[in-house]
């Protein structure tokens, strides 16, 4: 099985890091190589431009791909299935127009022009709202086009909105919320290897923000401790040989660890140990 991964840019390192944490360690993945093996002899990495990955997967050059939802929607191949939100690379595609200009809503663009690097996404958005506007496809500096009379508005990616504000553009509407996803062709979705990869990546995402707690608790205090850490389906309780104590293990949210430990100590818990979780298969 071949996984297409962004070859550079802001999506490359997080994608490779996620594969590594999922156990798919890249072997001999030097820069400028198109392919790399992994420790799994059945899985190979294909490095490609993030924008090209949907086409590579659709055409069969790769079986699954890691890239942004915006790129998949723009490719519009129609045969890709969204398997998993990998929860990084978040951004928005927005409709923006000059501040204090004539365009205050998408309906004001009827008969006008929209500049964008995402013509397919933009056309679908305008058609959905019944707006008849021309689309000027550009390959960069989209935010300048309204100021040089090329377009009345733009559809562009934004994360913080800083670039738009610097160019005196105001957001009119959200077009698409995007993040990096794991995609596959429809014909390989049920392949056991694809499901194995999806599960591996999902287990890493599930473990993020979780911590594993281990502690010793007096037997008479176990019910009180259970109220403090219900855990995932309840804590695990194990007898300690020769002791009037039990060992309690539980998974809790990282953000609640500080308060939880304080409450546990108040209920008599001792020897509390907190560890990170690399993967968590639900």
N, C-alpha and C positions, 0 to 999 in steps of 0.2 A: 504494500500500500504506500502511496506517495502523498505527503502532506505539503501543500504550497504555503510558504511563509514569506512575509515581506523581506526583501533583500537589504533594505536600508531604511533610513528615516526613523521617525519617532515610534513606529510600530515594531521595528525589527528586534531590538533588545528585549522588550517585554514578552514578545512572542517566543523567542528562543528560551528565555528564562522560565517561562511557564512550562514549556516542553521538558526542560531539564528537571524542574521540580516534580513533574508528573512521572518521571522515571525514564523518559525518552532522551537519554543523553546523546548529544551529537558527537559523532566520531569523525575526525578529520574534516571539520567544517571551516576551513581557512577562508579568508576573504577572497572574493572574486570567483569562488567556485559556484557553479550552478546547482550542484547536487551535493548532498552529504548523507552518509549512512548514520544510523543510530545503533544503540546497543541491541535493539530488537532487529534481527536480520530480515524481518518482514516489513519494516517501516523505513522509508527513505524521505529525506527532506528535499524539496525543490524550492530554490530561492527565486523570487520574481518580484516585479513591481507590484505594490499593493493594488493598484488600479487594474493590473492584468490578471490577478489571481482568479476572479470569478470566471473569466474566459478560459483560463487554463483548466479549471475544474470542470466546467461545462463541456469542454472539448475532449476531456479524458486524459490530458497530460498529467493531471493530479486527481486523486480521488476525493480528498477533502482540502479545504483551504482555511487559512486564518487571515481575515482582513476586515475592514470596516463595513458596516451595514450600508453606508453611503455608497461605497464602491460597488457593492452587489446590486443595489437598486439602480445605480447608473448603468451597469452592464446589461441589466434587464434580459438575462438569458432565459429566465422563466423555468429553469429546471434545477434550481438550487434550493436546498432545504436548510433552514436555520436550526442547527443542532444545539447550540449553547452560546449564551452571552458570556464572554470572557471578562467583561466588566473593566476594561481599560480602553484608552484611546477615545474617551467620551468627547463628543462635540455636537454642535447643532448646525444644520443647514438652515439659514434664515433668509427671508426676503427683507432687503434693506433699501432705503431710498434717502436722498439728501435731506438733512434736517431742514425744517421749515419750507420744504418744497411742496409741489402740487400733489405728490403721491402720499396719501395718508392711509390707504387701504389697498388690498389687492385689486379691488374692483376699479380703482382709479387707473389701472394699467391696461384696461381694455383699449385696444388700438395702439398701445405703446410698445416699448422694447425692453426686454430683460436680458442683461448680460450674465453669463455664468460659465463655469467649467463643468456643470452638471446639466446638460441640456435635456436628457431623458427624465431625470427626476423633476426638473423644472416644468417640462411639458405636462407630465402627469399631474403635478400640483395645480397648474393653471387650468387644465381641462377639468379637474375635479371641482373647481370653483367656477367653472363656466366663463372664464376670462380668455378673450381672444387677443393674445399679444405675441409679437415676434420674439424670437430668441436669438441673441447674438452670442455664439460660442467663442469663448476666449480661453487662452491657456495660461493666464497669469495677470497679476495687477488688476483683478476684477473690480476692486473698490474704486479705481480711478475712472472707470468708464462713464459714470453719471456726470462727472465733472468736465468731460471732454465731448459731451453731446453724442456719445455712442449709445447710451441706454438711459432709460428713465429710472431703472432700479436694477438691483443685482440679486442673485441668489448665490450665497457663498457660505463657506464654513467659518464658524466662530467658536471659540472656547470661552474666552473672557469678555469679548466685545471691545477690547482695547483698540484693535486695528480699525474697526468700524468708527469708533468715536474719533480717532485721530484723523480720519478722512471725512469727518462731519456727516456720517451716515447714521440713520436711526433704524432700528429693527421695526419692521412693519408686521411681520408674522413669522411664526416658526414653520418651516417646511418639513424637516425631518430630524428626529433625535437619533443619533448614531453612536455606536460603540463597536469594538472589535468582537467579531463572532466566529464560531466554528461552523463552516458550511460544508455540505456534501451534495453530490448529485443524487437525484431521486433513486437511481438504480443501485446505489451502493449503501443507502441508509440502513438497510437491514443486515449488512455484512457484519459478522461477529467482530472483525478487526476494527471496523469503524466504531462500533459500540464500545469496544475496549478502550480506544483512544478517547472517546467522549467521556467515558466514566473516569478515566485517569485524570483528564483535565478538570472535570467537574469536582473530583475529590480534592484537588488543590484549592479550587475556589471556595468550596464549602468549609475547608479548614481555616481559611483566612478570617481573622478576627475572633478565632476560638482559642481557648486555652484548656489544658487538661490539668485538673486538680486531683491530688492524692493527699490523704490525711488519715490520722488515727483518731477515732472517736470513742468515748465511753459508750458501752452498750445502752445504758439508760438514756443517752442523749441522741440516739440515732433518729428518732422521729422529729426532734427539733431541728437537727441538721438537714433532714430531708426537706423541711420547709424552707430552709435557706438556699439549698441548691437542688431544685427539682431536676436539673440536668436535662439531657436528651432522653426523655422517656423514664426519668428517674435515675438517681445515682446507683452505681454498682457497690454492693456491700459484701465484704468478705471477712470471715472469722480469722482472728489471729491466734494461732495455737498457743495455749497456756496463758492467755491474757484475757482480761475482762474488757477488752477493747476490740473494735472492728476497724478494718481498713475500708475507707470510702473513696471511690473514684468517680469523677464527674467531669463533663464537658460544659464549660460556661463561656459566655461572651467576654472577650478581652476587656471591654469597657466597664464591665461590672466586677472584675477581679478584685480591685482594691477594697470595695465595699463588702464584697462577699467574704473575703478573708477576715475582715474585722468582725462580721457577724458570726462566722464560724468559730473564731477564737472565743467570742462571748458565750458560745454554746459548749465550750470545752474541747474543741478540736485542737490537736497538737500535731507537730511534725508536718505542717502543710507544705506540700511541694507543688510548684506551678511549672509546667513545661509547655513548649510550643507544640503544635500539631502540624506535621508536614502534609498529610493527606487524611481525608475523612470521607469514607464511602458510606453513604446513607442507605 
